[in-house]
Amino acid sequence: MKKGIFSAFVLFVFFSTQSVFAQFSRPISVGAGAGGTMVWADLGNTDTRFAGYIEAEGLITPFISVGVKGEKGMLSAYGWNSNFENRYHAINANAKVRLGQFLSLPPNYSYYTLGASTFGKILANIYVGAGVGVMKNNIDHHIDGSYRSSIESIGGEISEDLNSHQLAIPLNIGLDIPIGRTLYGPRWAININFQQSLLPKDNVDGVINSKMDQYSYLSLGVKLALFNRN
């Protein structure tokens, strides 16, 4: 049953986009940026910290992409006379679907990208996405004795593994603001992205309890398209 649904989805994407494939060079883009992070973990008072990223994406259609993203940054929070900092690294693979995939656009992508208004191109490049990856912790924390006892009394624990790897599931919403016109899409774009990363292992702060940790990342970046013809 699941295989049949997947096959039907693949056929739908193919037939709904075949009219633009002849006009589209499927460029690869690279990007970089930075922004603020906030963590949602066991220590309830989160700080706003900093993270940077680099990424590479390949477009399957003008509005569907797959990519790889690397992050390096810091997460921190405090509460109950305790605190932590996590100087983390993360890498994930992701996919994004843009609004233009579902809009009524001209069948000739070259005509569209040359003639569309700036507002229309921004609207078409609003996206949602999801992925899966790995996060490498580097945790430094101070845990008050009474808080440790409280966590242990409800079945939790203070982790001794402060440099572990854990699964990360990033969910994204954002937009690309295109800059420049070519027959095969913009050469540059400004990217605004909000990412919420779910951490099922519950060990971003060195406190393992009953809830799943997560962190938010709001970033501003720039993207450069490679290999698309002028």
N, C-alpha and C positions, 0 to 999 in steps of 0.2 A: 504493500500500500504506500509506504513512504517513498519507495523507489519510483512508483508511478507518479506521485505528486512532484518529486524532484524532476523527473523527465518532462512533465508537462510545463513546469516552470522554465526549464532550459529552452524548450521549444517556443514558449511565449516570448522570452527575451530575444531569441534569435529572429523571429518573424516581425516583432515590433520594432526592431532596430536595423533590419537588413537594408532599408532604404538609405540610411546614413552611412553605412560602412564604406560604400564606394567613394564617399566624399571625405573620409576621415582617416588621418594617418596614425591614429592611436599613439600619441606621444607619451613619453615618460617624463615625469616632472620630479624635481628635487626641491626640498624646502627646509627652512630652519626658522626657529622662533623661540620665544620665551614667554613666561607669564607667572601667575601666582598659583600656589597650591594651598589647599585646606584639607585636613584629614578628619575623618569621622571614625573614631576608635573608642577605646575604653576610658581613656582620660578625656573628660568631656569638654575642656576649654581649648579649642584649636587655635593655632597661630596661622597667620598668612605668611607663607615662605615663597621661595623662588625655585623655578625649574626651567631648563632649556631643552630643546629637542631638535633632532634632525629627522628627515623622512624622505622616502622615495615612493612614488606612485606610478602605476601604469593604468591607462584608461582602456577598459574593455569596449565600451561605447563612449560617445561624448559625455555621458552622464553617470556611468558606473565605473568605479575604480577599485583596484586592489593595491595594497601597499604595505610597507614596513616602516615602523617608527621607533626611534630610540630616544629615551629620556634620561636626564640626569638632574637630580634636584634634592630638595630637603622637605621633610614633613616633621611637624612637631606639635605637641599639645601638653597641657598640664592640668592638674586637679588633684584634690585629696593629698596635698603636700608631696606630690609626685610629679615627674615630668619625663619627657623623652624627646630625642631627636633621631631621625632616620635619614641618613644621607644615602639615598637609594639610587639604583640604576634600574631601568626597565626597557624591555624591547617587546614589541608586539607586531603581529600580522593583522591587517584589518581590511574591511571592505566598506565602501560608501556608495549610497544611491542618492542622486541629486534630483531635485524637483523637475528639472527639464525632461527627465525620462518619461514623465506622465503628462506633460503639457502638450498642447496641439501646436507643434512647430513645423515649419516648412520641411518637406522631405529632403531638400538639398541643404546639407549642413553648411556648405561654403557660403551660400546666399544668406543663411541665417546669421552666421557669425560676423559677416561683413555689414549686415544691415540692421541688426537688432539694436534697440536702445540700450543704454547703460543699465537702466532699471530692469529691463527685460532679461539681460544677461546675468545680473546679480540674482534676480528671482529664480532663474533656471538653475543657479548654482548653489542654492540652499540644500543642505544634505543632512542625512542621518547615517550613522554607521555603527559597526560593532566589530570586535576582534577578540583575539586571545593571545596571551604572551606570558612572559616571565619577569618577575621583579626580584632584584637582589637587594636584600636588607643590609644595612650597616647601622645598627641601633645602639645608641648610648642613652641609658635611662637611669633615673634615680627613683626607686620605689619605696615609699614609706612603709614601715613595718605594720602599721594598723591597716593600711590599704591591702597589703599582701595577705594578711589574715582574713580580711573581708572577702577578697577574691577566692581564696582557697575554701572558705566556708560555704560557698555556693557552687563548688565543683570546678572552679577555674584554676589557673596556675600562672605563675610568673616564669616565662620561658628563659631557659639558659642558652638557647640557640639564637644569638643576636645577629648572625651573619648568614641566615638561611636564604634559600630561594623559595619563591611561592608563586602560585598561579595568579595571573591578573587578567581580568575581563573588562576591557575598556569599552564604554558606550559613548558615542560622539554625536554632537549636533553642531552645525556651524555653517559658514558660507565662504565662498571664494569670490573676491571682488576682482574681476578680470581687468587687466591693463594692456592696451595695445590690440590691434586687429591683424589677423592673418587669415588666409583661406581655411586654415585648419585649427582655428581657435586662438585664444590669447597666448602671448609669449610669457607674460608675467601675471601674477595674481597676489593680492593681499588676502591672507587667510585669518579668519577669526573662528576659534574652535573652543567649545566647552566639552570636556571629557570627564566622565564619572567612571572610575575604575573600581570594580568589585574585587575583593581579596578574600576568597573562601577560606584560606588557611587561618585567618584571624590572628596574624602575628606581625602586624605592622609596627606595633609599639612595644613588643615584648610581653604583652599581657594577653593570655589566651582565655577567652570567656565564651559565653554562649552566643554572641552575636558576630556577624561578619563585618570585618573592617572594610572601609572604602575611603577613597580620596577624590577630591575634585581638582581639576586643572583647567584654568581659563588662560588661553594663550593667544598671542598675536604673532603672525609670521609672514614670510614672503616665499613664493613658489616660482620656480623657473621651469618652463616646459622645454624639453630637449627633443631634437630630432624631428620636430614638425616643420614641414616645408613652408617657405614664405610665399 
